[in-house]
Amino acid sequence: MDRTSIRHKPMIGMAAFLLACLLAWAAPLPASGETVLRPPSAAGLANGDPLMLEEGWTVYRDALVPAARFGGGCSLSFAGLEAEHVTLPDIWGPALTTRVSTGHGTATYCLDLALPQTSQALALSLGTTRSVYAIYAVSRGRYGELEVQSLHRNGDPSRAEGIVAVNPTAPVIPLPHDLRQFRLVVQLANYVHKQGGIVDVPSIGFLQKMDSAERRASALPTALALVLVLVAILTLVVGRSTSNPRGHLIFAALCATSALRVVLVSNLIWDYLPSFPEARKYDLEYFSLFLVAPAYYAFICYLFREGRVVWVDKLIYGVSAVFCLFALLVAPFMAPGTVTLLREPFQLLWAVIILAVGVTILRTLLMEKEARRDALAVLLAAMVYFAYEVLTSMKIIGASMELSNLLIVFVTMLHIRAFMLKYRRVEGERDTLHRTLRDANAVLEARADELTRALMAAEQASLAKSEFLATMSHELRTPLNAIIGFSETMKLEVFGPLGHGKYAEYAKDINNSGTHLLDLVSDILDISRVESGTDALNEEEVCIESVARAVLAATAAQAGKAEVVCRLDADAGLPPVFADERKIRQILTNLVGNAIKFNVPGGTVAVTLARDESGYRIAVADTGIGIVAEDIPKALARFGQLEDQFRRKYEGLGLGLPIVQVLTEQHGGHFAIESTPGRGTTVTITLPRERCLPSAPDLACAAG
């Protein structure tokens, strides 16, 4: 690659180059021996302009002709040599090929020169050759003797196939002061690139001016690379202080890969490592190109499509990764220059990237007003760079190191501008969002304070309610006990006949109503104590089977009146449990009572006792009216009733199941209810297995 060419080659540049090669190949060549040489005019050299050595060259393909043979002129008539007249650049081998050896071979170039006399020293600039070369000046001495002077060489072209370390870029070559009329002979041998030949137009100019241009050509890429590296470092430093450094990392990666590309394409590596292999330099040069493309695409996606990954992204990143791995890990073990075969396939990927970037920018310009300035900055950079490539490819303007570096700096500044616009916009959106969240948080905190105060008031009201219910229930129990006792005495006519028969009937009704009211008051007192946290378990060894049989015996009259059959199913060898016997009895009494109350005539109530891995299981199942699924939470609520309180068929305050639930939770157990309308309800109480005790012989858990 040329020291004066550090820019990335897009599709338009290659297209123009291929078109020029095609036209040059199709143009008719002069017949062998026909003299059409047009030596370059040296008129402009006296004015300080360089003499461009484009025309007048004679080339001998596949031959390294000794310089001494050109003593009589550039046209030779030796057997086996065929002269061909060309205009430079002269490139061997097609650009689009599957074989790296298409440009391999040798050639000898010859040009007659007549330079004006000048007091200033002259110099020759050959540019990039991609080859092992030797440059000679053939002239006649003062007495007509043949003189062959070696101007410069980077190796022996006759042994080029064995050379792996060579700098193919010729420096500025000083010409002898008395050398004004001579033949310039260049021997080339290329075995490291798919295209050989003289790829630049050599020039002759004043040594001081050309040497100064050479120093600038070496210093500018170094300065540009340092600037890009500095920008990358500063971007990383700034990104460390942000909450989301992803964009800074992407832009820093783009700058770093661009710096690597500048270093490798501009041949700076040979300023520090003179013996670095040319083939490895090509591998790294293409590797940097394969890195720049996805880095640039990732930067564009960050600017305009952050957070979204589409199939085109996966394609671009995947293909680029394959190319990078090939250049870094595979190409070094293959023939020198193999990586150059990927140039044209990668240009197809560049075309996909350019198309995707164009669509993204166009969409941003049309649909996203906030990011429009970012898109305009990136679009301007792309248009300037594209115009430069077109103009240089069409030879409208000449490519120069200064212009190329200035262009890269300008494009970089535009990208920095786009990045800063994006960063400021994102920061502004973040600040706005932060303010919105702060205001919303203040509102939520105010509402939370209100809810906290409301909750405290509700808890105080609930505590007051529980205390009131407990107090009232306790106060009601004393007169109720008197009413029940005296009515029982009157019903039994302990102190003699009451007289009229209606009095006995009324006494019975008073006794039943008082008993029912006492049960309700007891339920309210129990649930109030549990809610207030003043209720404690009186734990002891309990035989639940014995308790269940006692409960069934106590509710036998109720079951007979309702025409319901009750039965107990208990596994053999059930152990006792460590629990509060009174509350276990209350659980069973409430469950069996509900099962009888909500059953149908002829129905059954089954109490099942079993032990499994989860613990001691108590299940009470009935064949009654059942509950629909959406009404179960209402049935478990305090004072919950499934019918209208003025039209309900069944008595009670709706505290049966809630009491069972809280008493179960007091024991650390699990409460579950399953019900199907018209088929019945099953309530399952599972006490934790830690409450199951080893079977005790002295604790009667058997029937009887």
C-alpha positions as CSV (number, residue, x, y, z in Angstrom):
1,M,0.0,0.0,0.0
2,D,1.1,3.6,-0.8
3,R,2.7,5.8,1.9
4,T,0.4,8.6,0.6
5,S,-2.7,6.5,0.7
6,I,-4.1,6.1,4.2
7,R,-7.8,6.2,3.5
8,H,-10.2,3.3,3.4
9,K,-11.0,2.2,-0.2
10,P,-14.8,2.2,-0.7
11,M,-16.6,0.6,-3.6
12,I,-16.5,3.7,-5.9
13,G,-12.7,3.9,-5.8
14,M,-12.3,0.3,-6.7
15,A,-14.9,0.5,-9.4
16,A,-13.1,3.5,-11.0
17,F,-9.8,1.7,-10.7
18,L,-11.1,-1.5,-12.3
19,L,-12.6,0.5,-15.1
20,A,-9.3,2.2,-15.8
21,C,-7.5,-1.2,-15.9
22,L,-10.2,-2.5,-18.3
23,L,-9.8,0.4,-20.6
24,A,-6.0,0.1,-20.5
25,W,-6.2,-3.6,-21.3
26,A,-8.6,-3.1,-24.1
27,A,-6.6,-0.3,-25.8
28,P,-4.5,-1.5,-28.9
29,L,-0.8,-1.8,-28.3
30,P,1.8,-0.7,-30.8
31,A,3.3,-3.5,-32.9
32,S,6.7,-4.9,-31.8
33,G,9.5,-2.6,-32.9
34,E,7.2,0.4,-33.6
35,T,8.7,3.5,-32.0
36,V,6.0,5.5,-30.3
37,L,8.0,6.5,-27.2
38,R,7.2,10.0,-25.8
39,P,9.8,10.8,-23.2
40,P,8.5,13.0,-20.4
41,S,8.9,16.8,-20.9
42,A,11.3,18.3,-18.3
43,A,10.0,21.9,-19.0
44,G,8.1,22.1,-15.7
45,L,11.1,20.9,-13.7
46,A,12.9,24.2,-14.1
47,N,9.9,25.9,-12.5
48,G,10.0,23.7,-9.4
49,D,7.2,21.3,-10.4
50,P,8.0,17.6,-10.2
51,L,8.5,15.7,-13.4
52,M,5.9,12.9,-13.6
53,L,7.3,9.8,-15.3
54,E,4.1,8.4,-16.8
55,E,4.9,7.9,-20.5
56,G,7.8,6.6,-22.6
57,W,8.4,3.3,-20.7
58,T,9.5,0.1,-22.2
59,V,8.9,-3.1,-20.2
60,Y,10.2,-6.7,-20.6
61,R,7.9,-9.1,-18.9
62,D,9.1,-12.2,-17.0
63,A,12.7,-11.1,-17.4
64,L,15.4,-9.5,-15.2
65,V,17.4,-7.8,-17.9
66,P,20.9,-6.7,-16.7
67,A,21.2,-2.9,-16.8
68,A,24.3,-3.0,-18.9
69,R,22.3,-4.3,-21.8
70,F,20.6,-0.9,-22.2
71,G,23.7,0.9,-23.2
72,G,22.4,1.4,-26.7
73,G,18.8,2.3,-25.7
74,C,15.7,0.9,-24.1
75,S,14.7,-1.1,-27.2
76,L,16.6,-4.4,-27.2
77,S,16.6,-7.1,-29.9
78,F,18.0,-10.0,-28.0
79,A,16.5,-13.4,-28.5
80,G,13.8,-14.2,-26.1
81,L,13.1,-10.6,-25.1
82,E,10.0,-8.8,-26.3
83,A,9.6,-5.1,-25.7
84,E,6.3,-3.6,-24.7
85,H,5.6,0.1,-24.5
86,V,3.5,1.1,-21.5
87,T,2.2,4.1,-19.6
88,L,2.4,3.9,-15.8
89,P,0.9,2.8,-13.5
90,D,1.5,-0.7,-14.9
91,I,-0.1,-3.5,-12.8
92,W,0.1,-7.2,-13.4
93,G,-2.7,-9.5,-12.4
94,P,-6.4,-8.9,-12.1
95,A,-7.9,-7.4,-9.0
96,L,-10.7,-9.9,-8.8
97,T,-9.1,-13.3,-8.6
98,T,-9.1,-16.5,-6.4
99,R,-5.3,-17.0,-6.7
100,V,-2.8,-14.9,-4.9
101,S,-0.1,-15.8,-7.5
102,T,-1.7,-14.0,-10.4
103,G,0.6,-11.0,-10.0
104,H,3.7,-13.0,-9.3
105,G,6.7,-12.7,-11.6
106,T,9.5,-10.4,-12.7
107,A,9.8,-7.5,-15.1
108,T,12.4,-4.9,-16.2
109,Y,11.4,-1.3,-17.0
110,C,13.4,1.2,-19.0
111,L,12.9,5.0,-19.6
112,D,15.1,7.5,-21.5
113,L,15.5,10.7,-19.5
114,A,17.1,14.1,-20.4
115,L,17.0,16.4,-17.4
116,P,17.8,20.1,-17.5
117,Q,21.0,21.5,-15.9
118,T,20.3,23.0,-12.5
119,S,22.3,24.0,-9.5
120,Q,19.9,22.2,-7.2
121,A,20.2,18.5,-6.4
122,L,17.5,16.3,-8.0
123,A,15.9,13.1,-6.6
124,L,13.7,10.3,-7.8
125,S,10.5,9.1,-6.0
126,L,9.4,5.7,-7.2
127,G,6.6,5.1,-4.6
128,T,5.2,1.7,-3.7
129,T,6.2,-1.3,-5.8
130,R,4.9,-4.3,-3.7
131,S,8.1,-5.9,-4.9
132,V,11.8,-6.6,-4.4
133,Y,13.4,-4.0,-6.7
134,A,16.7,-2.7,-8.0
135,I,17.0,0.8,-9.6
136,Y,19.8,1.7,-12.0
137,A,21.0,4.7,-14.0
138,V,22.7,3.8,-17.3
139,S,24.6,6.6,-19.1
140,R,27.7,7.4,-21.1
141,G,30.8,8.8,-19.4
142,R,32.9,11.7,-20.6
143,Y,34.8,9.5,-23.0
144,G,31.8,7.5,-24.2
145,E,32.3,4.6,-21.8
146,L,29.2,2.8,-20.4
147,E,28.4,3.6,-16.8
148,V,25.9,1.7,-14.7
149,Q,25.1,3.2,-11.3
150,S,23.0,1.5,-8.7
151,L,20.6,4.2,-7.3
152,H,18.7,2.0,-4.8
153,R,17.6,-1.5,-4.1
154,N,15.8,-3.3,-1.3
155,G,17.0,-6.8,-2.2
156,D,18.1,-9.0,-5.0
157,P,15.2,-9.5,-7.5
158,S,16.7,-12.7,-8.8
159,R,16.3,-14.2,-5.3
160,A,12.9,-12.6,-4.5
161,E,11.0,-15.9,-3.9
162,G,13.1,-16.5,-0.8
163,I,12.8,-13.0,0.7
164,V,10.1,-12.7,3.4
165,A,11.3,-9.4,5.1
166,V,11.4,-6.4,2.8
167,N,10.1,-2.8,2.7
168,P,8.6,-2.4,-0.7
169,T,8.3,1.4,-0.5
170,A,11.3,3.1,-2.1
171,P,12.5,6.3,-0.3
172,V,13.4,9.5,-2.0
173,I,16.5,8.6,-4.1
174,P,19.1,11.3,-4.6
175,L,20.4,11.5,-8.2
176,P,24.1,12.1,-8.9
177,H,24.7,15.8,-9.6
178,D,26.2,15.2,-13.1
179,L,23.5,12.7,-14.1
180,R,21.3,14.6,-16.6
181,Q,20.9,12.3,-19.6
182,F,20.5,8.6,-18.8
183,R,18.3,5.6,-18.9
184,L,16.3,4.7,-15.8
185,V,16.2,0.9,-15.4
186,V,14.0,-0.7,-12.8
187,Q,14.1,-4.5,-12.1
188,L,11.0,-5.8,-10.2
189,A,10.2,-9.2,-8.7
190,N,6.8,-9.7,-6.8
191,Y,5.9,-12.8,-4.8
192,V,3.9,-11.3,-1.9
193,H,0.8,-9.8,-3.6
194,K,-1.8,-10.8,-6.1
195,Q,-1.0,-7.7,-8.2
196,G,2.6,-6.7,-9.1
197,G,4.2,-4.0,-11.2
198,I,4.7,-0.3,-10.7
199,V,1.5,0.9,-9.0
200,D,2.4,4.6,-8.7
201,V,3.7,7.2,-11.1
202,P,7.4,7.9,-10.4
203,S,8.5,11.5,-10.2
204,I,11.7,13.5,-10.3
205,G,12.1,16.8,-8.5
206,F,14.3,18.9,-6.4
207,L,15.9,16.9,-3.6
208,Q,15.2,19.4,-0.8
209,K,11.5,19.8,-1.8
210,M,10.9,16.0,-2.2
211,D,12.8,15.2,1.0
212,S,10.6,17.7,2.8
213,A,7.5,16.2,1.3
214,E,8.8,12.8,2.4
215,R,9.3,13.9,6.0
216,R,5.8,15.3,6.0
217,A,4.5,12.1,4.5
218,S,6.1,10.2,7.4
219,A,5.2,12.7,10.2
220,L,1.5,13.3,9.3
221,P,0.3,9.7,9.7
222,T,2.2,9.5,13.0
223,A,0.5,12.7,14.2
224,L,-2.9,11.6,13.0
225,A,-2.5,8.2,14.7
226,L,-1.5,9.9,18.0
227,V,-4.5,12.2,17.7
228,L,-6.9,9.3,17.2
229,V,-5.3,7.4,20.1
230,L,-5.6,10.4,22.3
231,V,-9.2,10.9,21.4
232,A,-9.9,7.2,22.2
233,I,-8.2,7.5,25.6
234,L,-10.1,10.7,26.5
235,T,-13.3,9.1,25.4
236,L,-12.7,6.2,27.7
237,V,-11.8,8.5,30.6
238,V,-15.0,10.5,30.1
239,G,-17.0,7.3,29.7
240,R,-15.8,6.0,33.1
241,S,-17.7,8.9,34.9
242,T,-21.0,8.2,33.1
243,S,-23.7,5.9,34.1
244,N,-23.9,4.3,30.7
245,P,-20.4,4.1,29.1
246,R,-21.5,1.9,26.2
247,G,-21.4,4.8,23.6
248,H,-18.0,6.0,24.8
249,L,-16.6,2.5,24.4
250,I,-17.9,2.2,20.9
251,F,-16.5,5.6,19.8
252,A,-13.2,4.8,21.5
253,A,-13.1,1.5,19.6
254,L,-13.7,3.3,16.3
255,C,-10.9,5.8,17.0
256,A,-8.5,3.1,18.1
257,T,-9.1,0.9,15.1
258,S,-8.8,4.0,12.8
259,A,-5.4,4.8,14.4
260,L,-4.3,1.2,13.8
261,R,-5.4,1.5,10.2
262,V,-3.5,4.7,9.7
263,V,-0.3,3.2,11.1
264,L,-0.5,0.0,9.0
265,V,-1.6,1.6,5.7
266,S,1.0,4.4,5.9
267,N,3.9,2.0,6.3
268,L,4.9,3.6,9.6
269,I,5.6,0.1,10.9
270,W,8.8,0.0,8.8
271,D,10.1,3.2,10.4
272,Y,10.2,1.3,13.7
273,L,10.6,-2.3,12.5
274,P,12.7,-2.2,9.3
275,S,12.8,-6.0,9.0
276,F,9.1,-6.6,9.5
277,P,7.8,-9.1,6.9
278,E,5.8,-7.5,4.2
279,A,3.3,-10.4,4.1
280,R,2.5,-10.0,7.8
281,K,2.1,-6.3,7.3
282,Y,-0.6,-7.0,4.7
283,D,-2.3,-9.4,7.1
284,L,-2.4,-6.8,9.8
285,E,-3.4,-4.0,7.3
286,Y,-6.5,-6.0,6.2
287,F,-7.2,-7.0,9.8
288,S,-7.4,-3.3,10.7
289,L,-9.8,-2.8,7.7
290,F,-12.0,-5.7,8.9
291,L,-12.1,-4.0,12.4
292,V,-12.9,-0.5,11.2
293,A,-16.0,-1.5,9.2
294,P,-18.0,-3.1,12.1
295,A,-16.7,-0.4,14.5
296,Y,-18.1,2.3,12.2
297,Y,-21.3,0.4,11.8
298,A,-21.7,-0.1,15.6
299,F,-21.1,3.7,16.1
300,I,-23.9,4.5,13.6
301,C,-26.2,2.0,15.3
302,Y,-25.4,3.5,18.7
303,L,-26.3,7.0,17.4
304,F,-29.6,6.1,15.7
305,R,-30.7,2.6,16.6
306,E,-29.5,1.9,20.1
307,G,-30.9,-1.2,21.8
308,R,-32.2,-2.8,18.6
309,V,-30.4,-5.7,17.0
310,V,-31.7,-6.9,13.6
311,W,-30.6,-9.6,11.2
312,V,-28.4,-7.1,9.2
313,D,-26.4,-6.4,12.3
314,K,-25.8,-10.0,13.0
315,L,-24.7,-10.5,9.3
316,I,-22.3,-7.6,9.4
317,Y,-20.7,-8.5,12.7
318,G,-20.6,-12.2,11.9
319,V,-18.9,-11.8,8.5
320,S,-16.5,-9.2,9.9
321,A,-15.5,-11.5,12.7
322,V,-14.8,-14.3,10.2
323,F,-12.6,-12.0,8.1
324,C,-10.8,-10.8,11.2
325,L,-10.1,-14.3,12.4
326,F,-8.9,-15.3,9.0
327,A,-6.5,-12.4,8.8
328,L,-5.2,-12.9,12.3
329,L,-5.0,-16.6,12.7
330,V,-5.2,-18.3,9.3
331,A,-3.5,-16.0,6.8
332,P,0.0,-16.2,8.5
333,F,0.1,-19.9,7.8
334,M,-0.8,-19.6,4.1
335,A,1.0,-18.2,1.1
336,P,2.2,-14.6,1.4
337,G,-0.5,-12.1,0.4
338,T,-3.4,-14.6,0.7
339,V,-5.3,-12.1,2.7
340,T,-5.5,-9.8,-0.3
341,L,-7.9,-12.2,-1.9
342,L,-10.5,-10.9,0.6
343,R,-10.4,-7.4,-0.6
344,E,-13.2,-7.7,-3.2
345,P,-15.5,-9.9,-1.1
346,F,-15.1,-7.4,1.8
347,Q,-16.1,-4.6,-0.5
348,L,-19.4,-6.4,-0.9
349,L,-19.8,-6.2,2.9
350,W,-18.8,-2.5,2.7
351,A,-21.7,-2.1,0.2
352,V,-24.1,-3.7,2.7
353,I,-22.8,-1.4,5.5
354,I,-23.1,1.7,3.3
355,L,-26.7,0.7,2.3
356,A,-27.7,0.0,5.9
357,V,-26.1,3.2,7.2
358,G,-27.9,5.2,4.4
359,V,-31.2,3.7,5.3
360,T,-30.6,4.4,9.0
361,I,-29.7,8.0,8.4
362,L,-32.6,8.6,6.0
363,R,-35.0,7.1,8.5
364,T,-33.6,9.3,11.2
365,L,-33.9,12.4,9.1
366,L,-37.5,11.7,8.2
367,M,-38.8,10.3,11.5
368,E,-36.7,11.3,14.5
369,K,-36.6,15.1,14.9
370,E,-34.4,14.9,18.1
371,A,-31.6,13.1,16.3
372,R,-31.7,15.0,13.1
373,R,-28.6,17.1,13.8
374,D,-26.6,14.0,14.6
375,A,-27.7,12.5,11.3
376,L,-26.8,15.6,9.4
377,A,-23.3,15.6,10.8
378,V,-22.7,11.9,9.9
379,L,-24.2,12.5,6.4
380,L,-22.0,15.5,5.8
381,A,-18.9,13.4,6.7
382,A,-19.9,10.6,4.4
383,M,-20.6,12.9,1.5
384,V,-17.3,14.7,1.9
385,Y,-15.4,11.5,2.0
386,F,-17.3,10.0,-0.9
387,A,-16.8,13.1,-3.0
388,Y,-13.0,13.0,-2.3
389,E,-12.8,9.3,-3.4
390,V,-14.7,10.0,-6.6
391,L,-12.6,13.0,-7.5
392,T,-9.3,11.3,-6.8
393,S,-10.4,8.1,-8.6
394,M,-11.4,10.1,-11.7
395,K,-8.1,12.1,-11.6
396,I,-10.0,15.4,-11.2
397,I,-7.9,16.2,-8.1
398,G,-4.7,14.6,-7.1
399,A,-4.3,12.5,-3.9
400,S,-1.9,13.9,-1.4
401,M,-0.9,13.0,2.1
402,E,-1.8,16.5,3.5
403,L,-5.3,16.4,1.9
404,S,-5.9,12.9,3.0
405,N,-4.9,13.6,6.6
406,L,-7.0,16.8,6.7
407,L,-9.9,14.9,5.4
408,I,-9.6,12.2,8.0
409,V,-9.3,14.9,10.8
410,F,-12.4,16.6,9.4
411,V,-14.4,13.4,9.2
412,T,-13.3,12.5,12.7
413,M,-14.4,16.0,14.0
414,L,-17.8,15.5,12.4
415,H,-18.2,12.1,14.1
416,I,-17.1,13.7,17.4
417,R,-19.7,16.4,16.8
418,A,-22.4,13.7,16.2
419,F,-21.3,11.8,19.2
420,M,-21.4,14.9,21.4
421,L,-24.9,15.8,20.1
422,K,-26.1,12.3,20.9
423,Y,-24.5,12.4,24.4
424,R,-26.0,15.7,25.2
425,R,-29.4,14.6,24.0
426,V,-29.2,11.4,26.0
427,E,-28.0,13.3,29.1
428,G,-30.9,15.8,28.6
429,E,-33.4,13.0,28.4
430,R,-31.8,11.4,31.4
431,D,-32.1,14.6,33.4
432,T,-35.7,15.1,32.4
433,L,-36.4,11.5,33.3
434,H,-34.6,12.0,36.6
435,R,-36.7,15.0,37.4
436,T,-39.8,13.2,36.5
437,L,-38.9,10.3,38.6
438,R,-38.0,12.6,41.5
439,D,-41.3,14.3,41.3
440,A,-43.1,11.0,41.0
441,N,-41.1,9.7,44.0
442,A,-42.1,12.7,46.0
443,V,-45.8,12.1,45.2
444,L,-45.4,8.4,46.0
445,E,-43.7,9.2,49.3
446,A,-46.6,11.6,50.2
447,R,-49.1,8.9,49.3
448,A,-47.1,6.4,51.3
449,D,-47.2,8.7,54.3
450,E,-50.9,9.0,53.9
451,L,-51.3,5.2,53.5
452,T,-49.1,4.7,56.6
453,R,-51.2,7.0,58.6
454,A,-54.4,5.4,57.3
455,L,-52.9,2.0,58.1
456,M,-52.1,3.0,61.6
457,A,-55.6,4.4,62.0
458,A,-57.0,1.2,60.6
459,E,-54.9,-0.9,62.9
460,Q,-55.9,1.2,65.9
461,A,-59.6,0.9,64.9
462,S,-59.2,-2.9,64.4
463,L,-57.5,-3.1,67.8
464,A,-60.3,-1.0,69.4
465,K,-62.8,-3.2,67.7
466,S,-61.2,-6.4,68.9
467,E,-60.9,-5.0,72.4
468,F,-64.5,-3.9,72.3
469,L,-65.7,-7.3,71.0
470,A,-63.6,-9.1,73.7
471,T,-65.0,-6.9,76.4
472,M,-68.6,-7.1,75.2
473,S,-68.3,-10.8,74.7
474,H,-67.0,-11.2,78.2
475,E,-69.7,-9.0,79.6
476,L,-72.4,-10.8,77.7
477,R,-71.4,-14.2,78.9
478,T,-72.4,-13.6,82.5
479,P,-76.0,-12.7,81.8
480,L,-76.3,-15.4,79.1
481,N,-75.1,-18.1,81.5
482,A,-77.8,-16.9,84.0
483,I,-80.4,-17.0,81.2
484,I,-79.4,-20.4,80.1
485,G,-79.2,-21.8,83.6
486,F,-82.5,-20.4,84.8
487,S,-84.3,-21.4,81.5
488,E,-82.8,-24.9,81.9
489,T,-84.3,-25.1,85.4
490,M,-87.7,-23.8,84.3
491,K,-87.6,-26.2,81.3
492,L,-87.0,-29.2,83.5
493,E,-89.5,-27.9,86.1
494,V,-87.0,-28.5,88.9
495,F,-89.1,-26.7,91.5
496,G,-92.5,-27.9,90.4
497,P,-94.9,-27.4,87.5
498,L,-95.0,-24.1,85.7
499,G,-98.7,-24.3,85.2
500,H,-99.8,-23.6,81.6
501,G,-98.0,-25.8,79.0
502,K,-96.9,-22.8,77.0
503,Y,-94.5,-21.8,79.8
504,A,-92.5,-24.9,79.4
505,E,-92.3,-24.4,75.6
506,Y,-91.2,-20.8,76.1
507,A,-88.6,-21.8,78.6
508,K,-87.2,-24.3,76.0
509,D,-87.1,-21.6,73.4
510,I,-85.3,-19.3,75.8
511,N,-82.7,-22.0,76.6
512,N,-82.1,-22.8,72.9
513,S,-81.7,-19.1,72.0
514,G,-79.5,-18.4,74.9
515,T,-77.2,-21.4,74.0
516,H,-77.0,-20.2,70.4
517,L,-76.2,-16.7,71.4
518,L,-73.5,-17.9,73.8
519,D,-71.9,-19.9,71.0
520,L,-71.8,-16.8,68.8
521,V,-70.4,-14.7,71.6
522,S,-67.7,-17.4,72.3
523,D,-66.8,-17.4,68.6
524,I,-66.4,-13.6,68.6
525,L,-64.3,-13.8,71.8
526,D,-62.1,-16.5,70.3
527,I,-61.4,-14.6,67.0
528,S,-60.9,-11.3,68.9
529,R,-58.3,-12.9,71.2
530,V,-56.4,-14.3,68.2
531,E,-56.4,-11.0,66.3
532,S,-55.3,-9.0,69.3
533,G,-52.4,-11.5,69.9
534,T,-53.5,-12.3,73.5
535,D,-54.5,-15.8,72.7
536,A,-51.9,-18.5,73.5
537,L,-51.8,-22.2,72.8
538,N,-52.1,-24.6,75.7
539,E,-50.1,-27.4,74.1
540,E,-50.2,-31.0,75.2
541,E,-50.4,-34.5,73.7
542,V,-53.7,-34.9,71.9
543,C,-55.2,-38.0,70.4
544,I,-57.1,-36.4,67.5
545,E,-59.0,-39.6,66.7
546,S,-60.5,-39.6,70.2
547,V,-61.4,-35.9,69.9
548,A,-63.0,-36.6,66.5
549,R,-65.2,-39.4,67.9
550,A,-66.3,-37.1,70.8
551,V,-67.2,-34.4,68.3
552,L,-69.3,-36.7,66.1
553,A,-71.1,-38.0,69.2
554,A,-71.9,-34.4,70.3
555,T,-73.2,-33.5,66.9
556,A,-75.2,-36.8,66.4
557,A,-78.5,-35.1,67.4
558,Q,-77.9,-32.3,64.9
559,A,-77.0,-34.8,62.2
560,G,-80.1,-36.9,62.9
561,K,-82.4,-33.9,62.8
562,A,-80.8,-32.9,59.4
563,E,-81.0,-36.6,58.1
564,V,-77.2,-36.6,57.6
565,V,-75.0,-39.6,58.2
566,C,-71.6,-39.0,59.8
567,R,-68.6,-41.4,59.7
568,L,-65.0,-41.4,60.8
569,D,-62.2,-42.8,58.6
570,A,-58.9,-43.1,60.4
571,D,-55.7,-44.8,59.4
572,A,-54.4,-47.4,61.8
573,G,-51.6,-46.5,64.2
574,L,-52.0,-42.7,64.0
575,P,-49.7,-41.0,66.5
576,P,-50.7,-38.3,69.0
577,V,-49.9,-34.7,68.2
578,F,-48.6,-31.8,70.3
579,A,-51.4,-29.3,70.1
580,D,-54.1,-27.4,72.0
581,E,-56.9,-30.0,72.6
582,R,-59.6,-27.4,73.1
583,K,-58.8,-25.7,69.8
584,I,-58.5,-28.9,67.9
585,R,-61.9,-29.8,69.3
586,Q,-63.2,-26.4,68.2
587,I,-61.8,-26.9,64.7
588,L,-63.5,-30.3,64.3
589,T,-66.7,-29.0,65.8
590,N,-66.9,-26.0,63.4
591,L,-66.1,-28.1,60.4
592,V,-68.5,-31.0,61.2
593,G,-71.2,-28.5,62.2
594,N,-70.8,-26.6,58.9
595,A,-70.8,-29.9,57.0
596,I,-74.1,-30.9,58.6
597,K,-75.7,-27.5,58.3
598,F,-74.9,-27.1,54.6
599,N,-75.7,-30.7,53.6
600,V,-78.8,-32.1,52.0
601,P,-81.2,-34.7,53.5
602,G,-79.7,-38.1,52.9
603,G,-76.2,-36.7,52.6
604,T,-73.0,-37.8,54.3
605,V,-70.2,-36.2,56.3
606,A,-66.9,-38.0,56.3
607,V,-64.1,-37.1,58.7
608,T,-60.8,-38.6,57.5
609,L,-57.6,-38.7,59.6
610,A,-54.3,-39.7,58.0
611,R,-50.6,-39.0,58.2
612,D,-48.2,-38.4,55.2
613,E,-44.9,-36.7,54.5
614,S,-46.5,-33.3,54.9
615,G,-47.8,-34.0,58.4
616,Y,-51.1,-34.9,60.2
617,R,-54.0,-34.4,57.8
618,I,-57.6,-33.8,58.9
619,A,-60.2,-33.7,56.1
620,V,-63.9,-33.1,56.5
621,A,-66.0,-33.7,53.4
622,D,-69.7,-33.3,52.8
623,T,-72.1,-34.0,50.0
624,G,-73.9,-30.7,50.4
625,I,-74.7,-27.6,48.3
626,G,-71.0,-26.6,47.7
627,I,-69.5,-23.2,47.0
628,V,-68.5,-21.7,43.6
629,A,-64.8,-20.9,43.3
630,E,-65.2,-17.2,43.2
631,D,-67.2,-17.2,46.5
632,I,-64.6,-19.1,48.6
633,P,-62.6,-15.9,49.6
634,K,-66.0,-14.4,50.7
635,A,-66.7,-17.5,52.8
636,L,-63.3,-17.2,54.5
637,A,-63.8,-13.5,55.3
638,R,-64.9,-12.4,58.8
639,F,-68.7,-12.4,59.0
640,G,-68.8,-13.6,55.4
641,Q,-72.2,-14.8,54.2
642,L,-72.9,-16.1,50.7
643,E,-76.6,-15.1,50.8
644,D,-78.2,-11.8,51.5
645,Q,-78.2,-11.3,55.3
646,F,-82.0,-10.7,55.4
647,R,-82.9,-13.7,53.1
648,R,-80.3,-16.2,54.1
649,K,-81.5,-19.7,54.9
650,Y,-78.7,-20.7,57.3
651,E,-78.1,-19.2,60.7
652,G,-74.7,-17.9,62.0
653,L,-72.4,-14.9,61.7
654,G,-70.0,-16.6,59.2
655,L,-67.2,-17.1,61.7
656,G,-66.9,-20.9,61.4
657,L,-64.4,-21.1,58.6
658,P,-62.4,-18.0,59.6
659,I,-62.0,-19.4,63.1
660,V,-60.8,-22.7,61.8
661,Q,-58.3,-20.9,59.5
662,V,-56.8,-18.8,62.3
663,L,-56.6,-21.7,64.7
664,T,-54.9,-23.8,62.1
665,E,-52.4,-21.0,61.5
666,Q,-51.8,-20.8,65.2
667,H,-50.6,-24.4,65.1
668,G,-48.4,-23.6,62.1
669,G,-50.6,-25.7,59.9
670,H,-52.0,-25.4,56.3
671,F,-55.7,-24.7,55.5
672,A,-57.2,-25.7,52.2
673,I,-60.8,-25.8,50.8
674,E,-62.1,-27.4,47.7
675,S,-65.7,-27.2,46.6
676,T,-67.9,-28.0,43.7
677,P,-71.5,-26.5,43.6
678,G,-74.1,-29.3,44.0
679,R,-71.5,-32.0,44.9
680,G,-70.1,-30.8,48.2
681,T,-67.1,-29.3,50.0
682,T,-63.9,-30.7,51.4
683,V,-61.9,-28.7,54.0
684,T,-58.4,-30.1,54.7
685,I,-56.3,-29.2,57.8
686,T,-52.7,-30.3,57.7
687,L,-50.7,-29.9,60.9
688,P,-46.9,-29.8,60.4
689,R,-45.1,-33.1,60.8
690,E,-43.0,-31.6,63.7
691,R,-46.2,-31.8,65.8
692,C,-46.5,-35.6,65.3
693,L,-45.2,-37.4,68.4
694,P,-44.0,-41.0,68.6
695,S,-46.8,-43.4,69.4
696,A,-47.3,-43.7,73.2
697,P,-48.8,-46.9,74.6
698,D,-50.3,-45.1,77.5
699,L,-52.2,-42.6,75.3
700,A,-55.5,-44.1,74.1
701,C,-55.9,-43.3,70.4
702,A,-57.9,-46.4,69.6
703,A,-61.7,-46.5,69.2
704,G,-63.8,-46.9,72.3
